[in-house]
Amino acid sequence: LSIYPNPALDKINISFDFKVEKDIEIMVYNSLGNPVVNSKVLKEINVSHLPSGLYFVELKQGNVRYVGKFIKP
């Protein structure tokens, strides 16, 4: 799982090397573990509304989880 640009101001792009199925869920969590974005869009997520900080992106597909992180300056 790759997240760029990092740090990110307005949007993050997600790239991955695994097969994506229809039931994928994408969640962005703040550093406290609170969910701040829930998305079904796989390639680009708007993060312009988020305050500065460290964030974690979780892609969940069935019982498999992929986690990455990014910084919002």
C-alpha positions in Angstrom: 0.0 0.0 0.0 1.4 3.4 -1.0 0.0 6.8 -0.1 1.2 9.9 -1.8 1.9 12.8 -1.7 3.1 12.6 1.8 2.7 15.1 3.4 -0.6 15.9 1.7 -2.6 19.2 1.7 -5.7 18.6 -0.4 -5.9 14.9 -1.5 -4.1 11.6 -1.1 -3.6 9.1 -3.9 -3.5 5.4 -3.1 -1.7 2.7 -5.0 -1.5 -1.0 -4.2 -0.2 -4.3 -5.6 -3.1 -6.5 -4.8 -6.4 -7.5 -6.4 -9.3 -5.3 -5.3 -12.7 -6.8 -4.9 -16.0 -5.0 -4.8 -16.4 -5.2 -1.0 -13.4 -3.0 -0.1 -13.8 -0.3 2.6 -11.4 2.6 3.0 -11.2 4.4 6.3 -9.0 7.3 7.4 -8.3 7.6 11.1 -6.7 10.4 13.1 -3.8 9.8 15.5 -6.3 9.1 18.3 -7.9 6.3 16.3 -11.1 8.1 15.5 -12.5 7.6 12.0 -12.5 10.9 10.0 -13.2 9.7 6.4 -15.1 6.7 5.0 -14.7 6.2 1.3 -15.4 3.7 -1.5 -13.2 5.6 -4.0 -10.0 3.7 -4.5 -7.5 6.1 -6.1 -8.0 9.6 -4.6 -9.4 10.8 -1.3 -10.1 14.5 -0.4 -8.3 15.4 2.9 -8.5 19.2 2.5 -11.1 19.4 5.4 -8.8 17.6 7.9 -6.8 19.5 10.5 -3.0 19.2 10.6 -1.7 15.9 12.0 -0.8 12.2 11.5 -3.4 10.0 9.8 -3.8 6.3 9.1 -5.4 4.8 6.0 -7.0 1.4 6.3 -8.1 -0.6 3.3 -10.2 -3.5 4.5 -11.2 -6.4 2.2 -13.0 -9.2 3.9 -10.7 -10.3 6.8 -7.6 -8.7 5.3 -6.4 -5.2 6.3 -3.8 -3.0 4.7 -2.6 0.1 6.6 -0.6 3.1 5.6 -0.1 6.6 7.0 0.3 10.2 5.9 0.9 13.6 7.4 -1.3 16.6 6.9 0.9 19.8 7.5 
